[in-house]
Amino acid sequence: MSVDVSIRAVLRAPQVARVLLGSQLGRLPTASGPLALLLFARQSLSLAVAGLLVAAYTAGMAVGTPLLARAVDRWRQPPVLWAAAIVSGLGFGAVALTGGHLAGAVTGAAVAGLGTPPLEACLRTLWPALLPPGTVPTAYTLDIAVQEVIFVVGPLVTLLAVTVGGPSAGLFAAAVVQLAGTAVYALSPAARSWRGVAAVRHWAGPLRVPRFAVMMLGVVGVGAAVGSIAVAVTGYAEAAGGRRLSGWLLAAQATGALVGGLCWTRVRPGGPGRLPLLAAVLTVGFLPLLLAPGPVPMAGLLAVSGLALPPVLTAVFLTAERLAEPGTVAEAFAWVSTAFVVGSAAGSALAGVSAGVRYGLVVAPAAALLGAAVLWTVARPARAVGLTASRGV
């Protein structure tokens, strides 16, 4: 008897729609938070400080996410999520109330990032409990694809709040939305009943597995490719005559990723060997951007470049689930997110120092190619001796 692996079957499963909605809502600040910090800094401090606040927020999130996910693995999801959302909200509030004090604003931004609830990792630990095994890959891909909506809706929420209540309102809106989404998710029966696996844990967590640690380097490369595009496209838009074009162009790429993810839900996930192949497809998708044509064809090329991203991340999360030792799955998912964020920040920095639009656009295929090469080394032992043998189980 075949199992229905369609998106409709996933969404019809009990509690799936609720936890997916709550997770997406609670993760809106990952897109709205940086913009809220930028707008606040431009108004209350300076443009130079704006980048420092975003960097502090991103660094805090990179450090806090795996630590909070480790706590989830050891205890339960709701207490960790509630505490994290409150701490993060206090951080946003502290930035808004600094009154132009630089040290206080930077500290508040770091706290806001450090307390970001690990909703992404928590949600992905629930899928095996909520769905038949055959539909879990569909759930991963659906989650990753719908995540693109965050980067469209999040900034709109911030802009609306700032328009109505001023620069500080954007920060308070991020805190409120994050807490509301956390509440929707954490109060669900699925989240309240989930328990981590009892196991003897190593201090290094999932990073103790060599192939998993190497895979994180590959994810950094993929993140760098994606992060560089935002900066490079901004430079392209300015050269084309209008910075406002960048928003439309990045929206085109997000739309491509959404379409690619929804289409990928109809494809069987395959084995670990598919991961480097998908990363190579992602690399090829970035190459036409080097042509830097007019805005309309550029939007089309950006949409194409986004198609392979959800399949790549789906394969990464499936591989992470296979490689993670018992009791470290949530932390493993969190490390994937952290590696992607770190890579994205590095890619943005590299594209920012590049001379010229085309040089900035080179960063994406170069970084993706390096990531694909690393991921190929991760997949090789799996093809040769199998996942179980390579883990020494």
Residue, then its C-alpha position, 0 to 999 in steps of 0.5 A: m500500500s503506497v503512502d500519500v507523500s503530497i503536501r496536502a497529506v502532510l498538512r492534513a495530519p493532526q497538529v501539523a498546520r498548527v506547529l508549522l504556523g507557530s514556527q513560521l510566525g515565531r521565526l519572523p524576527t530572523a528577517s524582521g529583526p535585522l531590519a528593525l535594528l537597522l532602522f532604529a540605528r539610522q534614526s537614533l544612532s548612526l548608519a555606521v552603528a547599524g551594521l554593528l547592531v546587526a552583527a551583534y544580533t547575528a553573532g548572538m543567534a549563532v551562539g545561542t541557537p545550538l546551546l538552546a537546542r542542546a537544552v531541548d535535547r536534554w529536557r523539553q521544548p516548551p520551557v526552553l522556548w518560553a525562556a528564550a522568547i522572553v530573553s530575546g524580547l527583553g533584548f529587543g526592548a533594551v535596544a529600544l530603551t537605550g536612548g542612543h547609548l551605544a554599548g547598551a544597544v549593542t548588548g541588547a542586540a546580542v541578547a536578542g539574538l542569543g535568546t532567539p527560540p530554536l523553533e526551526a530545530c524543534l519543529r524538525t524534531l517533531w516531524p517523525a512523531l507526527l508523520p509516517p516515515g515516507t512523508v517526513p522528507t516532504a515536511y522538511t521541504l515544505d517547511i524550508a520552502v514556506q520559510e521563504v515567506i518569512f523574508v517577504v512578510g518579516p520586513l513588511v511587518t517591521l516597515l508597518a510598525v515603524t510607519v505607525g509607531g516610529p523606529s522603536a516600534g519595529l523592535f517591539a513588534a519583533a519581540v511581540v510576534q516572536l512571543a506570539g509564534t512561540a506561544v502557538y507552537a509551545l502550547s501545542p500537544a505535540a510540543r508539550s509531549w515531545r521528549g528527548v532521547a535518553a542517551v550518554r552525551h558527549w560535550a561536543g554533541p553532534l560535532r563529535v561525528p566527523r562527517f557531520a562536522v565536515m558537512m557543516l563546513g559545506v553548509v557554510g559554503v552554501g550559506a556564503a553563496v546565498g548571503s553574498i547575493a543580497v549584497a551583490v544584488t544591492g550593488y547591481a540595483e544601484a548600478a542599474g539606477g535604483r536601489r529599490l530594485s534590490g527588493w524586487l530582485l531578492a523577492a524574485q529569488a525567494t519566489g524561485a526558492l518557494v517554487g523549487g521547494l514546492c516542486w521538490t516535495r513531489v520528488r523522492p529524497g534519495g540517499p546521501g549521494r544526492l546531496p553534493l549533486l544538488a549542491a552542484v546544481l545550485t552552483v550552476g544556477f548562480l553562474p548565469l548571474l555573472l551576465a548581469p543583464g537588464p533588471v527584468p531578465m536578471a529577475g528571471l535568472l535570480a528566480v532560477s538561482g533560487l530553485a535548488l536551495p530548498p532541495v539542498l537544505t532538505a538533503v542537508f537536514l535528512t543527512a544531519e538526522r542520519l548522522a546525529e547520535p541519539g539525543t542530539v538531533a535538535e542540536a544537530f538541526a540547530w548547528v545546520s542553521t548556525a553554519f548557514v547563518v555564519g556562512s551567510a554573514a561571511g558571504s555578505a562580507l566578501a561580496g561587500v569588499s568586492a570591486g565591481v558588480r560582477y566581482g560581487l556576483v562571483v562570490a556566490p558560485a565560488a562559495a557554492l562550488l567549495g560547499a559542493a566539494v566539501l559535501w561530496t567528501v561527506a557523501r563518499p563514505a556513505r556510497a562506499v560503506g553505507l551510513t551505518a558502517s561509517r558511523g561505527v554503529 
